[in-house]
Protein backbone atom coordinates (compact mmCIF):
# COMPACT_ATOMS: atom_id res chain seq x y z
CA UNK A 1 0.00 0.00 0.00
CA UNK A 2 1.24 3.53 -0.69
CA UNK A 3 2.72 5.33 2.28
CA UNK A 4 0.29 7.63 4.08
CA UNK A 5 1.66 11.13 4.62
CA UNK A 6 0.41 14.44 5.96
CA UNK A 7 -0.44 15.39 2.36
CA UNK A 8 -2.58 12.25 2.00
CA UNK A 9 -4.66 13.32 4.99
CA UNK A 10 -4.80 16.91 3.73
CA UNK A 11 -6.09 15.78 0.31
CA UNK A 12 -8.80 13.64 1.92
CA UNK A 13 -10.01 16.56 4.07
CA UNK A 14 -9.49 19.34 1.55
CA UNK A 15 -7.21 21.33 3.83
CA UNK A 16 -3.56 22.36 3.62
CA UNK A 17 -0.68 20.14 4.67
CA UNK A 18 0.29 22.75 7.29
CA UNK A 19 -3.16 22.49 8.85
CA UNK A 20 -2.74 18.73 9.27
CA UNK A 21 0.73 19.25 10.68
CA UNK A 22 -0.67 21.62 13.30
CA UNK A 23 -2.90 18.84 14.59
CA UNK A 24 0.22 16.95 15.66
CA UNK A 25 2.66 19.74 16.50
CA UNK A 26 0.69 22.89 17.38
CA UNK A 27 -2.79 21.86 18.52
CA UNK A 28 -3.48 25.31 19.98
CA UNK A 29 -3.63 26.67 16.42
CA UNK A 30 -6.74 24.61 15.46
CA UNK A 31 -10.31 24.40 16.64
CA UNK A 32 -11.25 21.29 18.60
CA UNK A 33 -13.57 20.13 15.82
CA UNK A 34 -11.02 20.43 13.02
CA UNK A 35 -8.32 18.76 15.08
CA UNK A 36 -10.67 15.87 15.88
CA UNK A 37 -11.54 15.38 12.17
CA UNK A 38 -7.85 15.31 11.23
CA UNK A 39 -7.02 12.72 13.87
CA UNK A 40 -9.98 10.55 12.86
CA UNK A 41 -8.90 10.53 9.20
CA UNK A 42 -5.30 9.84 10.24
CA UNK A 43 -6.44 6.78 12.17
CA UNK A 44 -8.68 5.66 9.33
CA UNK A 45 -5.79 5.83 6.83
CA UNK A 46 -3.33 4.17 9.20
CA UNK A 47 -1.05 7.16 9.42
CA UNK A 48 2.21 6.06 11.06
CA UNK A 49 2.71 9.34 12.86
CA UNK A 50 3.52 10.17 16.45
CA UNK A 51 0.88 8.00 18.02
CA UNK A 52 1.53 9.01 21.65
CA UNK A 53 1.19 12.65 20.66
CA UNK A 54 -2.00 11.97 18.74
CA UNK A 55 -3.42 10.21 21.77
CA UNK A 56 -2.56 13.16 24.00
CA UNK A 57 -4.13 15.56 21.53
CA UNK A 58 -7.41 13.66 21.72
CA UNK A 59 -7.31 14.44 25.43
CA UNK A 60 -6.79 18.09 24.61
CA UNK A 61 -3.30 18.41 26.10
CA UNK A 62 0.32 17.73 25.23
CA UNK A 63 1.28 16.33 28.62
CA UNK A 64 4.40 18.51 29.02
CA UNK A 65 5.57 21.77 30.53
CA UNK A 66 7.87 24.02 28.53
CA UNK A 67 10.82 25.46 30.45
CA UNK A 68 12.24 28.47 28.62
CA UNK A 69 15.65 29.01 30.19
CA UNK A 70 18.07 31.82 29.40
CA UNK A 71 21.23 29.73 29.25
CA UNK A 72 22.77 26.69 27.54
CA UNK A 73 21.60 23.16 28.23
CA UNK A 74 25.06 22.24 29.55
CA UNK A 75 24.86 25.13 32.02
CA UNK A 76 21.43 23.98 33.17
CA UNK A 77 22.90 20.67 34.38
CA UNK A 78 26.06 22.16 35.89
CA UNK A 79 25.07 25.32 37.74
CA UNK A 80 24.15 24.56 41.39
CA UNK A 81 21.34 27.11 41.55
CA UNK A 82 19.82 25.92 38.25
CA UNK A 83 20.00 22.30 39.38
CA UNK A 84 18.12 23.08 42.60
CA UNK A 85 15.41 25.00 40.74
CA UNK A 86 15.04 22.27 38.11
CA UNK A 87 14.70 19.62 40.80
CA UNK A 88 11.78 21.48 42.31
CA UNK A 89 10.06 22.04 38.96
CA UNK A 90 10.67 18.44 37.84
CA UNK A 91 9.24 17.09 41.09
CA UNK A 92 6.01 19.03 40.55
CA UNK A 93 5.81 17.80 36.95
CA UNK A 94 6.50 14.21 37.97
CA UNK A 95 3.84 14.33 40.68
CA UNK A 96 1.33 15.47 38.04
CA UNK A 97 2.43 12.79 35.55
CA UNK A 98 3.62 15.22 32.88
CA UNK A 99 6.94 15.72 31.12
CA UNK A 100 9.34 18.65 31.10
CA UNK A 101 10.58 20.11 27.80
CA UNK A 102 13.67 22.32 28.32
CA UNK A 103 14.09 25.07 25.75
CA UNK A 104 17.53 26.65 26.26
CA UNK A 105 18.35 30.11 24.95
CA UNK A 106 22.04 30.95 25.49
CA UNK A 107 22.96 34.56 26.12
CA UNK A 108 22.86 36.51 22.87
CA UNK A 109 20.52 34.01 21.17
CA UNK A 110 17.52 36.05 19.99
CA UNK A 111 15.63 33.22 18.29
CA UNK A 112 11.98 32.49 19.02
CA UNK A 113 11.39 29.46 16.77
CA UNK A 114 11.96 26.98 19.61
CA UNK A 115 8.87 28.42 21.29
CA UNK A 116 6.76 28.30 18.14
CA UNK A 117 7.45 24.59 17.65
CA UNK A 118 7.13 23.48 21.29
CA UNK A 119 4.23 21.07 21.95
CA UNK A 120 3.48 21.97 25.56
CA UNK A 121 0.54 22.87 27.77
CA UNK A 122 2.20 25.75 29.63
CA UNK A 123 5.44 27.69 29.91
CA UNK A 124 7.78 28.45 32.79
CA UNK A 125 10.04 31.33 31.75
CA UNK A 126 13.31 31.70 33.69
CA UNK A 127 15.89 34.50 33.48
CA UNK A 128 15.32 36.09 30.09
CA UNK A 129 16.60 39.60 29.31
CA UNK A 130 14.26 42.51 28.79
CA UNK A 131 12.52 42.52 25.41
CA UNK A 132 13.52 39.03 24.29
CA UNK A 133 11.47 37.96 21.22
CA UNK A 134 10.97 34.45 22.64
CA UNK A 135 8.97 35.91 25.52
CA UNK A 136 6.70 37.71 23.07
CA UNK A 137 6.20 34.40 21.25
CA UNK A 138 5.34 32.66 24.52
CA UNK A 139 2.69 35.25 25.34
CA UNK A 140 1.29 34.98 21.79
CA UNK A 141 0.66 31.25 22.33
CA UNK A 142 -2.08 32.12 24.88
CA UNK A 143 -1.01 29.28 27.18
CA UNK A 144 -0.57 29.47 30.96
CA UNK A 145 2.73 31.20 31.82
CA UNK A 146 4.70 31.87 35.00
CA UNK A 147 7.92 33.87 35.11
CA UNK A 148 10.74 33.12 37.55
CA UNK A 149 13.43 35.68 38.51
CA UNK A 150 13.14 37.90 35.42
CA UNK A 151 11.63 39.71 33.63
CA UNK A 152 8.48 40.79 35.42
CA UNK A 153 5.50 40.66 33.04
CA UNK A 154 2.42 42.61 34.20
CA UNK A 155 -0.63 40.40 34.39
CA UNK A 156 1.36 37.17 34.73
CA UNK A 157 2.39 35.30 37.89
CA UNK A 158 5.96 36.08 38.99
CA UNK A 159 8.10 34.07 41.43
CA UNK A 160 11.36 35.22 42.95
CA UNK A 161 12.97 36.95 45.90
CA UNK A 162 13.27 40.59 46.92
CA UNK A 163 16.51 41.09 44.97
CA UNK A 164 17.39 44.61 46.24
CA UNK A 165 16.76 43.63 49.86
CA UNK A 166 18.81 40.43 49.57
CA UNK A 167 21.76 42.19 47.94
CA UNK A 168 21.57 45.02 50.47
CA UNK A 169 21.79 42.47 53.28
CA UNK A 170 24.96 41.00 51.75
CA UNK A 171 26.59 44.41 51.36
CA UNK A 172 25.40 45.65 54.74
CA UNK A 173 27.06 42.66 56.41
CA UNK A 174 30.58 43.59 55.29
CA UNK A 175 29.93 47.29 55.81
CA UNK A 176 28.90 46.63 59.41
CA UNK A 177 32.12 44.67 59.87
CA UNK A 178 33.94 47.91 59.05
CA UNK A 179 34.82 47.44 55.35
CA UNK A 180 34.84 50.59 53.24
CA UNK A 181 36.89 49.47 50.22
CA UNK A 182 34.50 47.18 48.38
CA UNK A 183 34.67 45.51 44.98
CA UNK A 184 31.89 43.75 43.09
CA UNK A 185 31.93 40.89 40.55
CA UNK A 186 28.66 40.24 38.70
CA UNK A 187 27.47 37.98 35.90
CA UNK A 188 24.27 38.28 33.80
CA UNK A 189 23.95 42.04 33.76
CA UNK A 190 23.97 42.32 29.98
CA UNK A 191 23.51 40.06 26.98
CA UNK A 192 26.34 41.17 24.70
CA UNK A 193 29.18 38.88 25.80
CA UNK A 194 31.17 41.67 27.48
CA UNK A 195 33.62 40.88 30.30
CA UNK A 196 35.42 43.74 31.97
CA UNK A 197 34.84 46.89 33.99
CA UNK A 198 31.27 48.19 34.03
CA UNK A 199 30.73 51.92 34.56
CA UNK A 200 27.57 53.39 36.06
CA UNK A 201 25.88 53.76 32.69
CA UNK A 202 26.42 50.11 31.82
CA UNK A 203 25.25 49.01 35.26
CA UNK A 204 22.04 51.03 35.17
CA UNK A 205 21.28 49.96 31.58
CA UNK A 206 21.62 46.23 32.33
CA UNK A 207 19.04 44.12 30.47
CA UNK A 208 18.63 41.38 33.09
CA UNK A 209 16.12 42.80 35.55
CA UNK A 210 16.89 40.63 38.57
CA UNK A 211 20.62 41.33 38.41
CA UNK A 212 19.96 45.02 37.78
CA UNK A 213 17.85 45.11 40.95
CA UNK A 214 20.47 43.10 42.84
CA UNK A 215 23.11 45.68 41.93
CA UNK A 216 20.75 48.40 43.12
CA UNK A 217 20.64 46.68 46.51
CA UNK A 218 24.43 46.75 46.79
CA UNK A 219 24.42 50.44 45.90
CA UNK A 220 21.68 51.27 48.40
CA UNK A 221 23.53 49.65 51.30
CA UNK A 222 26.79 51.40 50.37
CA UNK A 223 25.17 54.80 50.17
CA UNK A 224 23.41 54.26 53.51
CA UNK A 225 26.86 53.62 55.03
CA UNK A 226 28.35 56.73 53.42
CA UNK A 227 30.30 54.84 50.73
CA UNK A 228 30.24 56.53 47.32
CA UNK A 229 28.97 53.91 44.88
CA UNK A 230 30.68 55.66 41.97
CA UNK A 231 33.98 54.70 43.61
CA UNK A 232 33.10 51.00 43.99
CA UNK A 233 34.73 49.02 41.12
CA UNK A 234 32.40 46.53 39.43
CA UNK A 235 33.78 43.83 37.15
CA UNK A 236 31.21 42.28 34.82
CA UNK A 237 31.43 38.69 33.53
CA UNK A 238 29.79 37.15 30.48
CA UNK A 239 29.84 33.62 31.93
CA UNK A 240 29.04 32.28 35.37
CA UNK A 241 32.05 30.00 35.81
CA UNK A 242 34.63 29.59 38.53
CA UNK A 243 37.36 30.62 36.10
CA UNK A 244 35.44 33.81 35.32
CA UNK A 245 35.29 34.55 39.03
CA UNK A 246 39.00 33.96 39.29
CA UNK A 247 39.63 36.42 36.47
CA UNK A 248 37.40 39.03 38.12
CA UNK A 249 39.17 38.43 41.43
CA UNK A 250 42.57 39.09 39.90
CA UNK A 251 41.28 42.27 38.24
CA UNK A 252 39.76 43.61 41.47
CA UNK A 253 42.68 42.59 43.67
CA UNK A 254 45.11 44.19 41.25
CA UNK A 255 43.71 47.64 42.07
CA UNK A 256 45.61 50.04 44.29
CA UNK A 257 44.31 50.29 46.91
CA UNK A 258 42.76 46.87 46.61
CA UNK A 259 39.32 46.04 48.05
CA UNK A 260 39.15 44.47 51.49
CA UNK A 261 35.77 42.87 50.64
CA UNK A 262 34.33 41.55 47.37
CA UNK A 263 30.63 40.98 46.74
CA UNK A 264 29.57 38.52 44.02
CA UNK A 265 26.12 37.76 42.65
CA UNK A 266 26.68 33.98 42.47
CA UNK A 267 28.45 31.45 44.66
CA UNK A 268 30.30 30.14 41.60
CA UNK A 269 31.92 33.53 41.03
CA UNK A 270 32.72 33.80 44.74
CA UNK A 271 34.59 30.50 44.64
CA UNK A 272 36.63 31.87 41.75
CA UNK A 273 37.45 35.00 43.77
CA UNK A 274 38.66 32.73 46.57
CA UNK A 275 40.90 31.01 44.01
CA UNK A 276 42.33 34.39 42.98
CA UNK A 277 43.02 35.28 46.61
CA UNK A 278 44.87 31.98 47.03
CA UNK A 279 46.89 32.68 43.87
CA UNK A 280 48.00 35.99 45.38
CA UNK A 281 48.71 34.56 48.83
CA UNK A 282 45.95 36.60 50.48
CA UNK A 283 44.38 35.23 53.63
CA UNK A 284 40.59 34.91 53.70
CA UNK A 285 39.09 36.40 55.81
CA UNK A 286 42.14 38.02 57.42
CA UNK A 287 43.07 40.13 54.40
CA UNK A 288 39.99 39.74 52.21
CA UNK A 289 36.29 39.04 52.87
CA UNK A 290 34.18 37.40 50.13
CA UNK A 291 30.38 37.10 49.90
CA UNK A 292 28.46 34.90 47.44
CA UNK A 293 24.79 34.58 46.53
CA UNK A 294 22.25 31.71 46.50
CA UNK A 295 23.89 29.24 48.97
CA UNK A 296 24.15 26.58 46.28
CA UNK A 297 27.88 25.81 46.39
CA UNK A 298 28.98 27.59 49.51
CA UNK A 299 28.95 25.49 52.65
CA UNK A 300 32.06 23.38 51.99
CA UNK A 301 34.08 26.50 51.16
CA UNK A 302 32.87 28.30 54.29
CA UNK A 303 31.37 31.02 52.10
CA UNK A 304 29.16 33.73 53.51
CA UNK A 305 26.20 34.02 51.14
CA UNK A 306 22.51 34.75 50.63
CA UNK A 307 20.34 31.65 50.80
CA UNK A 308 17.47 31.33 48.29
CA UNK A 309 14.66 28.78 48.33
CA UNK A 310 15.54 27.52 44.86
CA UNK A 311 13.82 24.13 45.04
CA UNK A 312 10.74 25.60 46.69
CA UNK A 313 10.48 28.23 43.95
CA UNK A 314 10.74 25.55 41.24
CA UNK A 315 8.10 23.37 42.88
CA UNK A 316 5.75 26.35 43.36
CA UNK A 317 6.12 27.35 39.70
CA UNK A 318 5.24 23.83 38.61
CA UNK A 319 2.22 23.62 40.90
CA UNK A 320 0.90 26.96 39.65
CA UNK A 321 1.08 25.78 36.03
CA UNK A 322 -0.39 22.36 36.76
CA UNK A 323 -3.19 23.37 39.10
CA UNK A 324 -5.76 23.51 36.30
CA UNK A 325 -6.86 26.92 37.50
CA UNK A 326 -5.86 30.38 36.32
CA UNK A 327 -2.87 31.49 38.39
CA UNK A 328 -3.25 34.91 40.04
CA UNK A 329 -1.28 37.65 38.24
CA UNK A 330 0.78 38.65 41.26
CA UNK A 331 4.34 38.64 42.59
CA UNK A 332 5.04 35.65 44.82
CA UNK A 333 8.09 36.70 46.84
CA UNK A 334 10.02 33.95 48.62
CA UNK A 335 12.23 34.48 51.67
CA UNK A 336 16.00 34.94 51.61
CA UNK A 337 18.51 34.65 54.43
CA UNK A 338 22.03 35.89 55.04
CA UNK A 339 24.20 32.89 55.96
CA UNK A 340 27.39 34.01 57.71
CA UNK A 341 30.34 31.65 57.49
CA UNK A 342 34.12 31.93 57.70
CA UNK A 343 34.80 33.94 54.52
CA UNK A 344 33.99 37.29 56.15
CA UNK A 345 35.58 39.17 59.05
CA UNK A 346 36.54 42.76 59.94
CA UNK A 347 39.08 44.34 57.58
CA UNK A 348 42.79 44.23 58.46
CA UNK A 349 44.12 47.16 60.51
ABEGO torsion letter per residue (X at the ends): XBBBBAAAAAAAAGBBAAAAAAAAABAAABBAAAAAAAAAAAAAAGBBBBAAAAAAAAAGBAGBBBBBBBBBAAAAAABAAAAAAAAAAAAAAAAAGBBBBBBBBBBGBABAAAAAABBBABBBBBGBBBGBAAAAAAAAAGBBBBBBGOBBBBGBBBBEBBAAAAAAAAAAAAAAAGBABBBBBBBGABAAGBBEBBBAAAAAABABAAAAAAAAAAAAAAAAAGBBAAABBBBBBABBBAAAAAAAAAAAAABOBBBABBBBABAAAAAAAAAAAAAAGBBOAAABBBBBBGGAAAAAAGBBBBBBBAAAAAAAAAAAAAAGBBBBBBBBBBBBBBBBBAABBBBBX
